[in-house]
Amino acid sequence: MGAVGSPWWQTAKTPRQGFILGGVWSFLAVAYWVFAIGEPISWSVIIAVLAALLGVGYLVTAVLLRRRQRSDH
């Protein structure tokens, strides 16, 4: 269970943390995708897709947290 008042979609505590982690996972997704170029579907492609999903999840959380902070002020 998350903290009281924390939405179910929140994967990061702050927007900055979300942007940093989203960037790292997105970079790893691109790196694995480049590594897998020219190969049939392999573990690199599967890992790239999963890393991309994590990156998008963190970036969406960061954007939503930023919007929530701005609406509170």
Distance bins in CASP14 RR format, pairs under 12 A and 6 or more apart:
PFRMAT RR
TARGET T0000
AUTHOR 0000-0000-0000
RMODE 2
METHOD distances of the structure
MODEL  1
1 8 0 0 0 0 0 1 0 0 0 0 0
2 8 0 0 0 0 1 0 0 0 0 0 0
2 9 0 0 0 0 0 1 0 0 0 0 0
2 10 0 0 0 0 1 0 0 0 0 0 0
2 11 0 0 0 0 0 1 0 0 0 0 0
2 13 0 0 0 0 0 1 0 0 0 0 0
3 10 0 0 0 0 1 0 0 0 0 0 0
3 13 0 0 0 0 1 0 0 0 0 0 0
5 68 0 0 0 0 0 1 0 0 0 0 0
6 12 0 0 0 0 0 1 0 0 0 0 0
6 13 0 0 0 0 1 0 0 0 0 0 0
6 61 0 0 0 0 0 1 0 0 0 0 0
6 64 0 0 0 0 0 1 0 0 0 0 0
6 65 0 0 0 0 0 1 0 0 0 0 0
6 68 0 0 0 0 0 1 0 0 0 0 0
7 60 0 0 0 0 0 1 0 0 0 0 0
7 61 0 0 0 0 1 0 0 0 0 0 0
7 64 0 0 0 0 1 0 0 0 0 0 0
7 65 0 0 0 0 1 0 0 0 0 0 0
7 68 0 0 0 0 1 0 0 0 0 0 0
8 61 0 0 0 0 0 1 0 0 0 0 0
8 64 0 0 0 0 0 1 0 0 0 0 0
9 56 0 0 0 0 0 1 0 0 0 0 0
9 57 0 0 0 0 1 0 0 0 0 0 0
9 58 0 0 0 0 0 1 0 0 0 0 0
9 60 1 0 0 1 0 0 0 0 0 0 0
9 61 1 0 0 1 0 0 0 0 0 0 0
9 62 0 0 0 0 0 1 0 0 0 0 0
9 63 0 0 0 0 0 1 0 0 0 0 0
9 64 1 0 0 1 0 0 0 0 0 0 0
9 65 0 0 0 0 1 0 0 0 0 0 0
9 68 0 0 0 0 0 1 0 0 0 0 0
10 17 0 0 0 0 0 1 0 0 0 0 0
10 18 0 0 0 0 1 0 0 0 0 0 0
10 57 0 0 0 0 0 1 0 0 0 0 0
10 58 0 0 0 0 0 1 0 0 0 0 0
10 60 0 0 0 0 0 1 0 0 0 0 0
10 61 1 0 1 0 0 0 0 0 0 0 0
10 62 0 0 0 0 0 1 0 0 0 0 0
10 63 0 0 0 0 0 1 0 0 0 0 0
10 64 1 0 0 1 0 0 0 0 0 0 0
10 65 1 0 0 1 0 0 0 0 0 0 0
10 68 0 0 0 0 1 0 0 0 0 0 0
11 17 0 0 0 0 1 0 0 0 0 0 0
11 18 1 0 0 1 0 0 0 0 0 0 0
11 19 0 0 0 0 0 1 0 0 0 0 0
11 21 1 0 0 1 0 0 0 0 0 0 0
11 22 0 0 0 0 1 0 0 0 0 0 0
11 25 0 0 0 0 0 1 0 0 0 0 0
11 53 0 0 0 0 0 1 0 0 0 0 0
11 54 0 0 0 0 1 0 0 0 0 0 0
11 55 0 0 0 0 1 0 0 0 0 0 0
11 56 0 0 0 0 0 1 0 0 0 0 0
11 57 1 0 0 1 0 0 0 0 0 0 0
11 58 1 0 1 0 0 0 0 0 0 0 0
11 59 0 0 0 0 1 0 0 0 0 0 0
11 60 0 0 0 0 1 0 0 0 0 0 0
11 61 1 0 1 0 0 0 0 0 0 0 0
11 62 0 0 0 0 1 0 0 0 0 0 0
11 63 0 0 0 0 0 1 0 0 0 0 0
11 64 0 0 0 0 0 1 0 0 0 0 0
11 65 0 0 0 0 1 0 0 0 0 0 0
12 18 1 1 0 0 0 0 0 0 0 0 0
12 19 0 0 0 0 1 0 0 0 0 0 0
12 20 0 0 0 0 1 0 0 0 0 0 0
12 21 1 0 0 1 0 0 0 0 0 0 0
12 22 0 0 0 0 1 0 0 0 0 0 0
12 23 0 0 0 0 0 1 0 0 0 0 0
12 24 0 0 0 0 0 1 0 0 0 0 0
12 25 0 0 0 0 0 1 0 0 0 0 0
12 54 0 0 0 0 0 1 0 0 0 0 0
12 55 0 0 0 0 0 1 0 0 0 0 0
12 57 0 0 0 0 1 0 0 0 0 0 0
12 58 1 0 1 0 0 0 0 0 0 0 0
12 59 0 0 0 0 1 0 0 0 0 0 0
12 60 0 0 0 0 0 1 0 0 0 0 0
12 61 1 0 1 0 0 0 0 0 0 0 0
12 62 1 0 0 1 0 0 0 0 0 0 0
12 63 0 0 0 0 0 1 0 0 0 0 0
12 64 0 0 0 0 1 0 0 0 0 0 0
12 65 1 0 0 1 0 0 0 0 0 0 0
12 66 0 0 0 0 0 1 0 0 0 0 0
13 20 0 0 0 0 0 1 0 0 0 0 0
13 21 0 0 0 0 0 1 0 0 0 0 0
13 58 0 0 0 0 0 1 0 0 0 0 0
13 61 0 0 0 0 1 0 0 0 0 0 0
13 62 0 0 0 0 0 1 0 0 0 0 0
13 65 0 0 0 0 1 0 0 0 0 0 0
14 20 0 0 0 0 1 0 0 0 0 0 0
14 21 0 0 0 0 0 1 0 0 0 0 0
14 58 0 0 0 0 0 1 0 0 0 0 0
14 61 0 0 0 0 1 0 0 0 0 0 0
14 62 0 0 0 0 1 0 0 0 0 0 0
14 65 1 0 0 1 0 0 0 0 0 0 0
14 66 0 0 0 0 1 0 0 0 0 0 0
14 68 0 0 0 0 0 1 0 0 0 0 0
14 69 0 0 0 0 1 0 0 0 0 0 0
15 21 0 0 0 0 0 1 0 0 0 0 0
15 22 0 0 0 0 0 1 0 0 0 0 0
15 58 0 0 0 0 0 1 0 0 0 0 0
15 59 0 0 0 0 0 1 0 0 0 0 0
15 60 0 0 0 0 0 1 0 0 0 0 0
15 61 0 0 0 0 1 0 0 0 0 0 0
15 62 1 0 1 0 0 0 0 0 0 0 0
15 63 1 0 0 1 0 0 0 0 0 0 0
15 64 0 0 0 0 1 0 0 0 0 0 0
15 65 1 0 1 0 0 0 0 0 0 0 0
15 66 1 0 1 0 0 0 0 0 0 0 0
15 67 0 0 0 0 1 0 0 0 0 0 0
15 68 0 0 0 0 1 0 0 0 0 0 0
15 69 1 0 0 1 0 0 0 0 0 0 0
15 70 0 0 0 0 1 0 0 0 0 0 0
16 22 0 0 0 0 0 1 0 0 0 0 0
16 23 0 0 0 0 0 1 0 0 0 0 0
16 58 0 0 0 0 0 1 0 0 0 0 0
16 61 0 0 0 0 0 1 0 0 0 0 0
16 62 1 0 0 1 0 0 0 0 0 0 0
16 65 0 0 0 0 1 0 0 0 0 0 0
16 66 0 0 0 0 1 0 0 0 0 0 0
16 69 0 0 0 0 0 1 0 0 0 0 0
17 23 0 0 0 0 0 1 0 0 0 0 0
17 24 0 0 0 0 0 1 0 0 0 0 0
17 58 0 0 0 0 1 0 0 0 0 0 0
17 59 0 0 0 0 0 1 0 0 0 0 0
17 61 0 0 0 0 1 0 0 0 0 0 0
17 62 1 0 0 1 0 0 0 0 0 0 0
17 65 0 0 0 0 1 0 0 0 0 0 0
17 66 0 0 0 0 0 1 0 0 0 0 0
18 24 0 0 0 0 1 0 0 0 0 0 0
18 25 0 0 0 0 1 0 0 0 0 0 0
18 26 0 0 0 0 0 1 0 0 0 0 0
18 54 0 0 0 0 0 1 0 0 0 0 0
18 55 0 0 0 0 1 0 0 0 0 0 0
18 56 0 0 0 0 0 1 0 0 0 0 0
18 57 0 0 0 0 1 0 0 0 0 0 0
18 58 1 0 1 0 0 0 0 0 0 0 0
18 59 1 0 0 1 0 0 0 0 0 0 0
18 60 0 0 0 0 1 0 0 0 0 0 0
18 61 1 0 1 0 0 0 0 0 0 0 0
18 62 1 1 0 0 0 0 0 0 0 0 0
18 63 0 0 0 0 1 0 0 0 0 0 0
18 64 0 0 0 0 0 1 0 0 0 0 0
18 65 1 0 0 1 0 0 0 0 0 0 0
18 66 0 0 0 0 1 0 0 0 0 0 0
19 25 0 0 0 0 0 1 0 0 0 0 0
19 26 0 0 0 0 0 1 0 0 0 0 0
19 55 0 0 0 0 0 1 0 0 0 0 0
19 57 0 0 0 0 0 1 0 0 0 0 0
19 58 1 0 0 1 0 0 0 0 0 0 0
19 59 1 0 0 1 0 0 0 0 0 0 0
19 60 0 0 0 0 0 1 0 0 0 0 0
19 61 0 0 0 0 1 0 0 0 0 0 0
19 62 1 0 1 0 0 0 0 0 0 0 0
19 63 0 0 0 0 1 0 0 0 0 0 0
19 64 0 0 0 0 0 1 0 0 0 0 0
19 65 0 0 0 0 1 0 0 0 0 0 0
19 66 0 0 0 0 1 0 0 0 0 0 0
20 26 0 0 0 0 0 1 0 0 0 0 0
20 27 0 0 0 0 0 1 0 0 0 0 0
20 55 0 0 0 0 0 1 0 0 0 0 0
20 58 0 0 0 0 1 0 0 0 0 0 0
20 59 0 0 0 0 0 1 0 0 0 0 0
20 61 0 0 0 0 0 1 0 0 0 0 0
20 62 0 0 0 0 1 0 0 0 0 0 0
21 27 0 0 0 0 0 1 0 0 0 0 0
21 28 0 0 0 0 0 1 0 0 0 0 0
21 51 0 0 0 0 0 1 0 0 0 0 0
21 54 0 0 0 0 1 0 0 0 0 0 0
21 55 1 0 0 1 0 0 0 0 0 0 0
21 56 0 0 0 0 0 1 0 0 0 0 0
21 57 0 0 0 0 1 0 0 0 0 0 0
21 58 1 0 1 0 0 0 0 0 0 0 0
21 59 0 0 0 0 1 0 0 0 0 0 0
21 60 0 0 0 0 0 1 0 0 0 0 0
21 61 0 0 0 0 1 0 0 0 0 0 0
21 62 0 0 0 0 1 0 0 0 0 0 0
22 28 0 0 0 0 1 0 0 0 0 0 0
22 29 0 0 0 0 1 0 0 0 0 0 0
22 30 0 0 0 0 0 1 0 0 0 0 0
22 51 0 0 0 0 1 0 0 0 0 0 0
22 52 0 0 0 0 0 1 0 0 0 0 0
22 53 0 0 0 0 0 1 0 0 0 0 0
22 54 1 0 0 1 0 0 0 0 0 0 0
22 55 1 0 1 0 0 0 0 0 0 0 0
22 56 1 0 0 1 0 0 0 0 0 0 0
22 57 1 0 0 1 0 0 0 0 0 0 0
22 58 1 1 0 0 0 0 0 0 0 0 0
22 59 1 0 1 0 0 0 0 0 0 0 0
22 60 0 0 0 0 1 0 0 0 0 0 0
22 61 0 0 0 0 1 0 0 0 0 0 0
22 62 1 0 0 1 0 0 0 0 0 0 0
22 63 0 0 0 0 0 1 0 0 0 0 0
23 29 0 0 0 0 1 0 0 0 0 0 0
23 30 0 0 0 0 1 0 0 0 0 0 0
23 31 0 0 0 0 0 1 0 0 0 0 0
23 51 0 0 0 0 0 1 0 0 0 0 0
23 52 0 0 0 0 0 1 0 0 0 0 0
23 54 0 0 0 0 1 0 0 0 0 0 0
23 55 1 0 0 1 0 0 0 0 0 0 0
23 56 0 0 0 0 0 1 0 0 0 0 0
23 57 0 0 0 0 0 1 0 0 0 0 0
23 58 1 0 0 1 0 0 0 0 0 0 0
23 59 1 0 0 1 0 0 0 0 0 0 0
23 62 0 0 0 0 1 0 0 0 0 0 0
24 30 0 0 0 0 0 1 0 0 0 0 0
24 31 0 0 0 0 0 1 0 0 0 0 0
24 51 0 0 0 0 1 0 0 0 0 0 0
24 54 0 0 0 0 1 0 0 0 0 0 0
24 55 1 0 0 1 0 0 0 0 0 0 0
24 58 0 0 0 0 1 0 0 0 0 0 0
24 59 0 0 0 0 0 1 0 0 0 0 0
25 31 0 0 0 0 0 1 0 0 0 0 0
25 32 0 0 0 0 0 1 0 0 0 0 0
25 47 0 0 0 0 0 1 0 0 0 0 0
25 48 0 0 0 0 0 1 0 0 0 0 0
25 49 0 0 0 0 0 1 0 0 0 0 0
25 50 0 0 0 0 1 0 0 0 0 0 0
25 51 1 0 1 0 0 0 0 0 0 0 0
25 52 1 0 0 1 0 0 0 0 0 0 0
25 53 0 0 0 0 1 0 0 0 0 0 0
25 54 1 0 1 0 0 0 0 0 0 0 0
25 55 1 1 0 0 0 0 0 0 0 0 0
25 56 0 0 0 0 1 0 0 0 0 0 0
25 57 0 0 0 0 1 0 0 0 0 0 0
25 58 1 0 0 1 0 0 0 0 0 0 0
25 59 0 0 0 0 1 0 0 0 0 0 0
25 60 0 0 0 0 0 1 0 0 0 0 0
25 61 0 0 0 0 0 1 0 0 0 0 0
25 62 0 0 0 0 0 1 0 0 0 0 0
26 32 0 0 0 0 0 1 0 0 0 0 0
26 33 0 0 0 0 0 1 0 0 0 0 0
26 48 0 0 0 0 0 1 0 0 0 0 0
26 51 1 0 0 1 0 0 0 0 0 0 0
26 52 1 0 0 1 0 0 0 0 0 0 0
26 53 0 0 0 0 0 1 0 0 0 0 0
26 54 0 0 0 0 1 0 0 0 0 0 0
26 55 1 0 1 0 0 0 0 0 0 0 0
26 56 1 0 0 1 0 0 0 0 0 0 0
26 57 0 0 0 0 1 0 0 0 0 0 0
26 58 0 0 0 0 1 0 0 0 0 0 0
26 59 1 0 0 1 0 0 0 0 0 0 0
26 60 0 0 0 0 0 1 0 0 0 0 0
26 62 0 0 0 0 0 1 0 0 0 0 0
27 33 0 0 0 0 0 1 0 0 0 0 0
27 34 0 0 0 0 0 1 0 0 0 0 0
27 48 0 0 0 0 0 1 0 0 0 0 0
27 51 0 0 0 0 1 0 0 0 0 0 0
27 52 0 0 0 0 0 1 0 0 0 0 0
27 54 0 0 0 0 0 1 0 0 0 0 0
27 55 0 0 0 0 1 0 0 0 0 0 0
27 58 0 0 0 0 0 1 0 0 0 0 0
27 59 0 0 0 0 0 1 0 0 0 0 0
28 34 0 0 0 0 0 1 0 0 0 0 0
28 35 0 0 0 0 0 1 0 0 0 0 0
28 44 0 0 0 0 0 1 0 0 0 0 0
28 47 0 0 0 0 1 0 0 0 0 0 0
28 48 0 0 0 0 1 0 0 0 0 0 0
28 49 0 0 0 0 0 1 0 0 0 0 0
28 50 0 0 0 0 1 0 0 0 0 0 0
28 51 1 0 1 0 0 0 0 0 0 0 0
28 52 0 0 0 0 1 0 0 0 0 0 0
28 53 0 0 0 0 0 1 0 0 0 0 0
28 54 0 0 0 0 1 0 0 0 0 0 0
28 55 0 0 0 0 1 0 0 0 0 0 0
28 58 0 0 0 0 0 1 0 0 0 0 0
29 35 0 0 0 0 0 1 0 0 0 0 0
29 36 0 0 0 0 0 1 0 0 0 0 0
29 44 0 0 0 0 0 1 0 0 0 0 0
29 45 0 0 0 0 0 1 0 0 0 0 0
29 46 0 0 0 0 0 1 0 0 0 0 0
29 47 0 0 0 0 1 0 0 0 0 0 0
29 48 1 0 1 0 0 0 0 0 0 0 0
29 49 1 0 0 1 0 0 0 0 0 0 0
29 50 0 0 0 0 1 0 0 0 0 0 0
29 51 1 1 0 0 0 0 0 0 0 0 0
29 52 1 1 0 0 0 0 0 0 0 0 0
29 53 0 0 0 0 1 0 0 0 0 0 0
29 54 0 0 0 0 1 0 0 0 0 0 0
29 55 1 0 0 1 0 0 0 0 0 0 0
29 56 0 0 0 0 1 0 0 0 0 0 0
29 57 0 0 0 0 0 1 0 0 0 0 0
29 58 0 0 0 0 0 1 0 0 0 0 0
29 59 0 0 0 0 0 1 0 0 0 0 0
30 36 0 0 0 0 0 1 0 0 0 0 0
30 37 0 0 0 0 0 1 0 0 0 0 0
30 44 0 0 0 0 0 1 0 0 0 0 0
30 47 0 0 0 0 0 1 0 0 0 0 0
30 48 1 0 0 1 0 0 0 0 0 0 0
30 49 0 0 0 0 0 1 0 0 0 0 0
30 51 0 0 0 0 1 0 0 0 0 0 0
30 52 0 0 0 0 1 0 0 0 0 0 0
30 55 0 0 0 0 0 1 0 0 0 0 0
31 37 0 0 0 0 0 1 0 0 0 0 0
31 44 0 0 0 0 1 0 0 0 0 0 0
31 47 0 0 0 0 1 0 0 0 0 0 0
31 48 0 0 0 0 1 0 0 0 0 0 0
31 51 0 0 0 0 1 0 0 0 0 0 0
31 52 0 0 0 0 0 1 0 0 0 0 0
32 39 0 0 0 0 0 1 0 0 0 0 0
32 42 0 0 0 0 1 0 0 0 0 0 0
32 43 0 0 0 0 1 0 0 0 0 0 0
32 44 1 0 1 0 0 0 0 0 0 0 0
32 45 1 0 0 1 0 0 0 0 0 0 0
32 46 0 0 0 0 1 0 0 0 0 0 0
32 47 1 0 1 0 0 0 0 0 0 0 0
32 48 1 1 0 0 0 0 0 0 0 0 0
32 49 0 0 0 0 1 0 0 0 0 0 0
32 50 0 0 0 0 1 0 0 0 0 0 0
32 51 1 0 0 1 0 0 0 0 0 0 0
32 52 0 0 0 0 1 0 0 0 0 0 0
32 54 0 0 0 0 0 1 0 0 0 0 0
33 39 0 0 0 0 0 1 0 0 0 0 0
33 41 0 0 0 0 0 1 0 0 0 0 0
33 42 0 0 0 0 0 1 0 0 0 0 0
33 44 1 0 0 1 0 0 0 0 0 0 0
33 45 1 0 0 1 0 0 0 0 0 0 0
33 46 0 0 0 0 0 1 0 0 0 0 0
33 47 0 0 0 0 1 0 0 0 0 0 0
33 48 1 0 1 0 0 0 0 0 0 0 0
33 49 0 0 0 0 1 0 0 0 0 0 0
33 50 0 0 0 0 0 1 0 0 0 0 0
33 51 0 0 0 0 1 0 0 0 0 0 0
33 52 1 0 0 1 0 0 0 0 0 0 0
34 44 0 0 0 0 1 0 0 0 0 0 0
34 45 0 0 0 0 0 1 0 0 0 0 0
34 48 0 0 0 0 1 0 0 0 0 0 0
35 42 0 0 0 0 1 0 0 0 0 0 0
35 43 0 0 0 0 0 1 0 0 0 0 0
35 44 1 0 1 0 0 0 0 0 0 0 0
35 45 0 0 0 0 1 0 0 0 0 0 0
35 47 0 0 0 0 1 0 0 0 0 0 0
35 48 0 0 0 0 1 0 0 0 0 0 0
35 51 0 0 0 0 0 1 0 0 0 0 0
36 42 1 0 1 0 0 0 0 0 0 0 0
36 43 0 0 0 0 1 0 0 0 0 0 0
36 44 1 1 0 0 0 0 0 0 0 0 0
36 45 1 0 1 0 0 0 0 0 0 0 0
36 46 0 0 0 0 1 0 0 0 0 0 0
36 47 0 0 0 0 1 0 0 0 0 0 0
36 48 1 0 0 1 0 0 0 0 0 0 0
36 49 0 0 0 0 0 1 0 0 0 0 0
36 51 0 0 0 0 0 1 0 0 0 0 0
37 44 0 0 0 0 1 0 0 0 0 0 0
37 45 0 0 0 0 1 0 0 0 0 0 0
37 48 0 0 0 0 0 1 0 0 0 0 0
38 44 0 0 0 0 0 1 0 0 0 0 0
38 45 0 0 0 0 0 1 0 0 0 0 0
39 45 1 0 0 1 0 0 0 0 0 0 0
39 46 0 0 0 0 0 1 0 0 0 0 0
39 48 0 0 0 0 0 1 0 0 0 0 0
40 46 0 0 0 0 0 1 0 0 0 0 0
41 47 0 0 0 0 0 1 0 0 0 0 0
41 48 0 0 0 0 0 1 0 0 0 0 0
41 49 0 0 0 0 1 0 0 0 0 0 0
42 48 0 0 0 0 1 0 0 0 0 0 0
42 49 0 0 0 0 0 1 0 0 0 0 0
43 49 0 0 0 0 0 1 0 0 0 0 0
43 50 0 0 0 0 0 1 0 0 0 0 0
43 51 0 0 0 0 0 1 0 0 0 0 0
44 50 0 0 0 0 0 1 0 0 0 0 0
44 51 0 0 0 0 0 1 0 0 0 0 0
45 51 0 0 0 0 0 1 0 0 0 0 0
45 52 0 0 0 0 0 1 0 0 0 0 0
46 52 0 0 0 0 0 1 0 0 0 0 0
46 53 0 0 0 0 0 1 0 0 0 0 0
47 53 0 0 0 0 0 1 0 0 0 0 0
47 54 0 0 0 0 0 1 0 0 0 0 0
48 54 0 0 0 0 0 1 0 0 0 0 0
48 55 0 0 0 0 0 1 0 0 0 0 0
49 55 0 0 0 0 0 1 0 0 0 0 0
49 56 0 0 0 0 0 1 0 0 0 0 0
50 56 0 0 0 0 0 1 0 0 0 0 0
50 57 0 0 0 0 0 1 0 0 0 0 0
51 57 0 0 0 0 0 1 0 0 0 0 0
51 58 0 0 0 0 0 1 0 0 0 0 0
52 58 0 0 0 0 0 1 0 0 0 0 0
52 59 0 0 0 0 0 1 0 0 0 0 0
53 59 0 0 0 0 0 1 0 0 0 0 0
53 60 0 0 0 0 0 1 0 0 0 0 0
54 60 0 0 0 0 0 1 0 0 0 0 0
54 61 0 0 0 0 0 1 0 0 0 0 0
55 61 0 0 0 0 1 0 0 0 0 0 0
55 62 0 0 0 0 1 0 0 0 0 0 0
55 63 0 0 0 0 0 1 0 0 0 0 0
56 62 0 0 0 0 0 1 0 0 0 0 0
56 63 0 0 0 0 0 1 0 0 0 0 0
57 63 0 0 0 0 1 0 0 0 0 0 0
57 64 0 0 0 0 1 0 0 0 0 0 0
57 65 0 0 0 0 0 1 0 0 0 0 0
58 64 0 0 0 0 0 1 0 0 0 0 0
58 65 0 0 0 0 0 1 0 0 0 0 0
59 65 0 0 0 0 0 1 0 0 0 0 0
59 66 0 0 0 0 0 1 0 0 0 0 0
60 66 0 0 0 0 0 1 0 0 0 0 0
60 67 0 0 0 0 0 1 0 0 0 0 0
61 67 0 0 0 0 0 1 0 0 0 0 0
61 68 0 0 0 0 0 1 0 0 0 0 0
62 68 0 0 0 0 0 1 0 0 0 0 0
62 69 0 0 0 0 0 1 0 0 0 0 0
63 69 0 0 0 0 0 1 0 0 0 0 0
63 70 0 0 0 0 0 1 0 0 0 0 0
64 70 0 0 0 0 0 1 0 0 0 0 0
64 71 0 0 0 0 0 1 0 0 0 0 0
65 71 0 0 0 0 0 1 0 0 0 0 0
65 72 0 0 0 0 0 1 0 0 0 0 0
66 72 0 0 0 0 0 1 0 0 0 0 0
66 73 0 0 0 0 0 1 0 0 0 0 0
67 73 0 0 0 0 0 1 0 0 0 0 0
END
